[in-house]
Amino acid sequence: MLNLKELRKATGGELINFNPRKIEGFSIDSRTLSGGDFFIPLPGSRTDGHKFLGEAFEKGASGAFVRSRDYIEPEFSNLVLVDDTESAFLNAAESYRSRFEVPVVGVTGSWGKTTTKELVASILSNSGKVHKSPGNYNTEYGLPLSLLEMEEDVDYGVFELGLQYPGDVERLSGTLSPTIGLITGVGKVHAENFQSVEEIAEEKLKLTKGMDPNSKILINGDSQVLLSASGDEHSYEFVEYSTENPSRNYYATDITIKGTDGVAFRFNGGKNCPAMEDKRDELSILLESSLNSRANVNNITGASALTLEIGICPSKVKKGVDISPLPQRLHPIRFSKGIVIDDTYNANPAATINALGFIGDIDPAERKFFVFGDMKELGGDAPDQHRKLAPYIDEAGVDRVLAVGKFTRYLVKELETKGNKFSTPGEWFESKAELMNSLGRVIREENNLVLVKGSRSMKMENFVDFLKNY
């Protein structure tokens, strides 16, 4: 971890009121700051982090960035005066990253980033010490914060890169400088900021911008738009993985979805797999995981391929992929009247279709319910994207849709339109309270399967909590 004088040098700042003290960590939020953390006050849309310098030092901050002498108080020690605290934050992270000569993995994509990151970290942990970005620390602030807290004796670093606005992935890649990357796929997300899926694919491929030429990028070989976009990049080696096409470098076959108990499939690798002891034979191993759904088969395939490309042996891959479902990501939870599938972390069309496919693969329950909240950030295409879910709902064998939100209304109307021949009835509610009352009535009998999904801002986890306490 950087010390105070190294921070000053990395940022070109001036160290004021120096008091020898070890930095124990870094914090951008005074509310969660622990004693010994170095505080980084950042600008915000509602407030300025400099307003909380006093609180930070009361909690035992070891120092802080400041952008002006006006914020300096006599009781504040170890202040690094810089022109811009945000730039200083990134410069410090980049300087610290330059110390490491270990494999550093960068994972991005429109879905499955966090699960794939966790899979990669789990596999690598069988071969050494791993630092992984916590939770979804994948933003312009989260990623450098995670970098700064990486211990110097790690053998591997695994990080997630998010995308919301044009240029995000390029900036994050420049800070992280991955040695190997993975793109889980691209889809209709953040449509208010991007004109097309093709544009999103191009943005995701800017993962290469912080990487050395000839570095390897693992890409989802089932995404035609991603394959097409990668064809224009000639300075990097693209390694394709697939759950559908055996002509890719790595591919899955004999896929078994074991309901809520996980998945099993045969993982196959090409002859040039670096971890293979005998290069004359192709790799083919049975992988099993407590993760569920076909989408997680894709995530497991990608994570396994990446770690093999790093040089991890197949036996450690096999051991490392068996992790439990992450909270709010197709997480099955038993409650008094059946099982609720908590998939409330976020929602976009592709992820929602996957979740519906998953409950369709599960052995029939007495009743299947889909509790659905709006998918956000779809721009002017939002009504149509919600309507298009109707056939997937029917195919999944859903008995009833209970929906809330501005755009789910279009889905319910689609289900009810005469001539569409959908068998699933839908009900739209003006409020969450009304939906919750109805949900409480329809699940009174035993053996229910309830899928709960919606975008983060919809806070659909409230319905999961309701069912858990039913």
N, C-alpha and C positions, 0 to 999 in steps of 0.2 A: 504494500500500500504506500502511496506517495506520502512523504513527510512535508512539513511546512515549507522548507526551503526549496524542495523539488517542485511544489505547487507554484511557488513564486516564479521559478525559472521556466516552468512549462507554460505559464500564462503571460509572462513578461510583466507581471504586476509588481507592486511595492508592498513589502511586508511591514506592517505597522503594529506597534505594541507587542513585539515578539516576546513570547513566554514559552520556553521549551516544553513541549507537550506532544505526546504521541497521538496521531489521528487514528481513531478506532473504527471509523466508518464515515459515510457521507450521507447527507440528508437534504432533500429539497422541500421538506414539510416539517415545520416546527412542531406540529401536533404529534408527530410520531418520532421525533428526534430522540436519540438515546445519548446519555452522557458520553463524551469523547467524540461524537460525530462532528464532522466539519460541515457547517451549514452553507448551502448555496441558495441565496435568495434570487428567485427568478421572476421575470415580469409575467403578469397574467391578464386575462381579459377583464377580471373583476377587481383584482387587487395586486399589490406589489409585494414580493417576498421580503423586501427591506423593512416593511412595517413590523415584521416579526423577529427582527434581530434580538430585541430585548428578551423575548420569550425563549429564543434559542439559547442564549447565554445563561439565562436563569436555569435552564435544564442541563447545563454543563457542556455546551458546545466547545469543541477544542479550537475553533476559529471560524472564519467566514470570509466569503468574497463580499466586497462592497464596490459599488460603481462611483461613489462620490465620498469625499471627506465629510460631507454634511451628515452622513449616517454614523459617524464614529463617536462613540461615547467613551469616557475614561475607563469604565469597567469592562469594556470589550477588549479582548486580547487576540493576537494572531489574526489580524485582519489583512487580507490580500486585496489591495486596491487595484482594480482593473477598469478598463474602459467599458466593458460590457460583460455582465456576469454569465450570460448565456454562452457567449463565445468562449469565455474562460473555462466554463464547464466542459465544453466539447474539446478544447485544446488540452485540458488536463487529461481527459479520457484517452485521447489519441496519443499523448505522450506516454501514458502508462501502458497502453496497448503495445507500443513499440518495444517494450522490454521482453515480450514473450515470443518464444520460438517454438511453441507447441501447436498442434492442430487446433484451429479455431473454426467452428462450424457456424454458418449463418443460414437460418431457415426462414423462408418467407412463402407467401401463397395466399389465396383468397379464403382458404379454410384449412383446418387441420394443423396449423402452425404449432400451437402449444402442445398438442398430443404428440406430434412428430418430434418436437424438441425433447419432450420427456422420454420418448422411446430411445432417441439417440443417446441421451445422457445415461439412461439405464444400461444400455449395451456397453457404452464406454466405461462405465463405473466398474465393470468386471476386469478392466485392464489398467486402471490407474485412477488418480484423483481427478474428479470432474467439477468444474464450475459451470453452473447453468443459470441463465437469467431467471429470476423468480417470477412465478405467475405469468402474466402477459406483459412483462417489462420490455415492450417492443417499440416504444415511441422515441422521439427525439430527446426526451428526458430519461425515460426508463432504461434504454439501452446503455447510454454512457454511465448512468448510475451503477448499473450492474457491472460494467467493465471496471470501474474504479474500485469495486469491492472484491474483485477476483484476487485470491491469494497467490503469492508468487511461486508457490511450489506445486501448482496444478499441472496435470499432464494433458488435459483437454479443456477447451472452453466451448460451450454450446449456447447460442444466442438466437433470439427470435427477432425478426424485423417486420414491423407493421407498415401498412400503407393506408393513408387517408387522402393525402393531397399529392399532386404531381411533384416529384423530386424527393419524396420522403425516403424511398428505398436507396436512392443514390447517396443521400446525405448520411444515412445510417451505415451503409456499406463503407463509405469513406472513413467513418469513425472506427468501425469494427475491423476492417481489413481481413475478411475471412480467408482462410486457406482452402476451404472447400464449402460449397453451398448446395442448397436444396430448395426447389420450388415445388410446392405441393399441388399446385393447379391454379387456374384463374377462372373467375366467374363474374356474374353481374353483382358487383358490390360498389359502394361509394359512387353510384351513378350520377350523383349531383356534381361530382368533381371530374368524372371521366366520361367521354363521349361513347366509348365502345369497349367491349371485352378485349379487342385487339390492342387498344390503348393501354388497358390494364396489364396485358401480357408484356408489352414493351416496358412498362414501368417496373414490373417484377424482375425483368431481365437486367435491370440496372443494378441488381445485386453484384454484377461483375465489376462495377466501377471501382470498388475498393480492393479488387483482387488482382493478383499478379497474372500476367499472360500465361496461358497454358494450364491454369487452374481448372479443377473439375467442378462442374455444376450438375447435380442430379436433378432431372426434370421428369415430371409426370408424363409418361409417353402415351397416356390415353387422352391427353388434351391436344387436339389438333391445332388449336390456336396458339398454344405454347410451342409446339413443335415448329410451326411455321415461323413464329417470331424468332426462335433460336437459330433458324437457318441463316439469318443475317449476321450472326456473331461468329467470327472465324478465329478469334484469338483465344478461345477457351474450349475445353474438351467437355462436351455434353454427354452424360451417361443417362440413358433412358430406362425407366422402370414402368411396369404395367401390371394390371390385374386382368387384362383382356387380350393382349397381343404377345404371343410367344417369340416374336422376332425382336423384341426389345432386349437390352443388355441383361436386365433382370426382370423376372415375371412370376406371377402367382398362378398356380393351377390347383385343381381339386379343392376348391374353397367350400368350407362348411361353416354355416352360421349356426351356432349352438344356442339359439334364443338369447336370453339375457346372461348366459354363462360364458360367452366369449366366441372366439373364432379359431379355426384350424385350417391350414392350407399348406401346400407344398411350395416352397420358395426355390426358384431355379435361377442359377447365375451362369454367365457366359464363361468361355474358356480363359479370358484374360483377367479374371478376378484376382487382384493382388494377394488376397489372403489364402488362396488355394495352394495347398502343398504340391499337388500334382496338376500342372497346367494342362495336361492332356485330357483331363476329364472335366465334364461340366458339374457344377455344384447343384445338388438337389437335396434339400432337407425339409423335414416337417416342422413347421412353426405353429405353436399354440399360444394364445394370449387370452387374458380375461377381458381385454377390450372387445367391443362388439360392433357389428355392422360391416358392410362391404367397404364403406369409406375408411374404416380403420384397417382393413386388409391392405388398402392402398397406402395408408400411413406407415404400417408395419413394413411393407415391401420397400418403401422409400428409405426408411431409417435403416433397415437391414443392408440395403445396397450401399448406402453412404458409408456405414461403418466398415463394411468389407473393403470398400475402396480405400479407406484409411489404412487398412491392414489388420483389422480385428478378425480373429479366427471364427469359423462358423459355430463352434460349440458355445462361444461366449455370446454370439448373436442370439442363438436359440434360447439361452438362459435369460438374456436381457429384455426380450420382447414381451415377456409375461408380466405386464403391469396391470394394475386395476384401472377401471374407468376414472377419468378425472371428474371432479365435481362440476355439475351443470353441463356436462358433455356426454349425452346419451348414458347418463348414470342411472341404472335401475335401482329403485328403492322400494322395499316392501312396506306396505301399510295395511291397515286392518281389513281393507276390502279388495286387496289385490296388489298390483305393482304400478308405480308411477315411474315413467322414464323422464328424468330431469335433463332437458336439453335447452336450458334457459339462458346459457351464457350469451348467445347472440343468434341471429337468424339472417340468412340470405336465401335466395331461391334454391341454389344447389344443395346447401346444407339441410334445408327443410325437406327437399325431395329425398335426400339420403335418410333422414330420420323416419320419414313415412315408409320408405323401403324397408328399413330395419324392423318396424313393428309389423310390416307385412310378412317378413320372414319368420316371425315368432309363431310358434304353434298357437292356434286359435284360442283366445280367451273367451269367456262367455260374452263379454262386451268390450269393444275397443272405442276409446274416446280420444279426440284430438282437441286439446285446449290450446287455442292459438291466438297470439297477439301480433300486431303489425310487424312486418319486415321493413326496416327503415333504410334511408339513404338510397332509394331506388329512383329518385327523380320523377319525371313525368311518366315513366313507365310503370310506376308502382301499382296502379289499379290492375293493369294487364298481368303483371307478374304474380299478383295474388290470385287472379282468376285462373291462371294456368296450372295451379296446384290441384284443381278439382279432379282430373283423371287419376292423379297419383294417390289421392285420398281414397277414391273408389277402389283402386287396385290394391291398396293396403288393407282393405276389409274393415275400414273404420265404420262404426255404427252410428256415430253422431259427432259433429263438429260443434264446439262451443267457442265462439270467437268474440274478441273485443278489440276495438281500435278503429281508426279512420279507414284503413284500407282492407281489413279482413271482411268488411261489409261486402266488398265486391266479390269475394270468394263465395260467401254464403248465397248471394244472389245468383251466382253462376250455378251452384249446386241445385238451386230451386227453379231455374229457368226451364220451362216446358220444352221438350224436344232434345234436351241435352242427354237424357237417359242416364243420369247419375243416380245411383241407388242410395247414396249417403245423404241423410238430411242434415241441415245446418241451422244453427241458431245464433243470431248476432245480438250482443248486449251493449247497451249504452254505457254501462259502468262495470268495473271489476266486481263490485259488491253484488250486482245482479247475477253476473256469471257464477260467482262463488255460491250463491244461494241455489242456483239451478244445478251446479255440479254436486252439491251436497245431497240433492234429491236423487239424481240419476245413478249414483254409485252405492246406493243403500244395499244392494244385493252383493253377493260374493263374486270373486274371480273377475275383477275389472283390470284392464290394461289402459293406462292413461298416459298419453304423450303430451308433455307441456313444452311449448316452444314459442319464442318471440324475440325481438331485438332487445338489447340490453336495457334501453330506456323504458321498455314496457314493464320491467320488473315482474316478469312472469313467475319468478321463484316464489312469490307470495302464494300462488296456487299449489306449488309443491309443498310448502310449509303447511298449508291448510289440509292437504291430504295426509301428510305425515301425522298430523294431530287429530285426524278424523275419529 
